[in-house]
Amino acid sequence: MYRVLLWVSILVSFTPAATLAEDWPQFRGMHRDGKSSETGLLKEWPQNGPKLLWTFDKAGVGYAGPVIVGTNLYTSVGRGNTEFVICLDLSKETPTEIWQAKIGPLFKWQGNKWNRGPNVSPTVDGDSVYALGGNGDLVCVDRKSGSERWRKNLPRDFGGEVNPIGGGTEEPTPLGWGYAAAPLVDGENLICSCGGKKGLMIALKKSSGELVWQSMQVAEQASYSSPVVADLGGVRQFIQVLNSGIVGISAKDGKLLWRYKRETPYDDVVVATPILQDDYIFSSVGFGQGCDLIQIALEKGQFTVHKIFSNKNVENRDGGMVIVDGYLYGHSENKGWFCQEFKTGKNLWDDKDSLGRGSIAYADGMLYCQAERGGVVVLIEASPKGWTEKGRLKLPRQSANRLPSGENWTQPVISGGKLYLRDQEFIYCYDLKK
């Protein structure tokens, strides 16, 4: 038996087409960094792009991305006047919806020309799915059946507020463009960026929804950026980008560990997830706002924040960024797609002409760059030498459900050798395997 297992192991290791599958169980993937560790993927696409495996056209409205666990796809959708989290069975050639579970009323406000429905990708952990709606309705449902286990409402139960810059300010609580920060599971707790005067962040028991702590030292409205978890100086903490800057909050008790306060607060919607490497943290906001790189150190029992730079070299709006081998990639409103040295900010290349503003994901040495207009996705090498295109695809149909000023802001997902793309009611699945 040992010889057989050893031979199988060797065969898999040296088979060029072998794909090491990885789930994508939450927003921006396994580690919330926009990257997949899968290998054996196409390095160059055919003329019309990779093979389209299937299309699902009943995902309603909303910008929540797909999450993939095993042979199931989960996402949040708006149907009629209600938001739901749904589950698709992907075990056969054509996906089948096996359940839907109610989140809450459809997020919308009078005069909104940009978005409606849920913004937030679900988070899957064990046998549970956690879904957050645009109005702050938070539900935990059984992963197999969709049956509800518990629910909360962030504004009602925890005083939640979202920064309303440019968005809705309906009473009783400002919700702006609706909740957009994805819930994060850490051990036995579920972390949410709640916002408000009672505290920015909450930790709930993931099994029951019971409040564990609320970060009262940071009484600010939530941004649209999802928190990430890190161990800095041996202390586990949650990193959150806000309009005022960046904060680190203790995973143990919700206390403020450190704060970076910008000289000039971000004066527009804060969307991009922070990028971390070692003890460095990078944030960026579009609309002419700019970027910041800070370094966190633990000195004599106290955290200190060192500003490396704060400038307008990168203005990342909605599509996020990825770091690969010490280089940062993404789209900047002032210079197009770019690559820069992460720890110095030195710009290595930029390209305004090849593709418009959009979102990004990484796998197996390649970058997947999706334009928010036109339904185009381009495959390029993750290289500091320049934009080297290796193929492009165009979605066969684009959504007519977007509001007049809405674009495709749902980020690409890579799992199981497949590329998943959502444009409102449409979810597309492409084959990436060699």
PyMOL commands that set and color helices and strands:
alter all, ss='L'
color gray80, all
select helices_A, chain A and resi 2-13+154-158
alter helices_A, ss='H'
color red, helices_A
select strands_A, chain A and resi 35-36+52-56+67-69+72-79+82-89+96-105+123-125+128-132+137-142+148-153+184-186+189-193+201-205+211-214+228-232+235-241+245-250+256-261+275-277+280-285+290-299+302-311+321-324+327-332+336-341+347-351+358-363+366-371+376-381+389-394+413-415+418-423+426-431
alter strands_A, ss='S'
color yellow, strands_A
deselect
rebuild
show_as cartoon
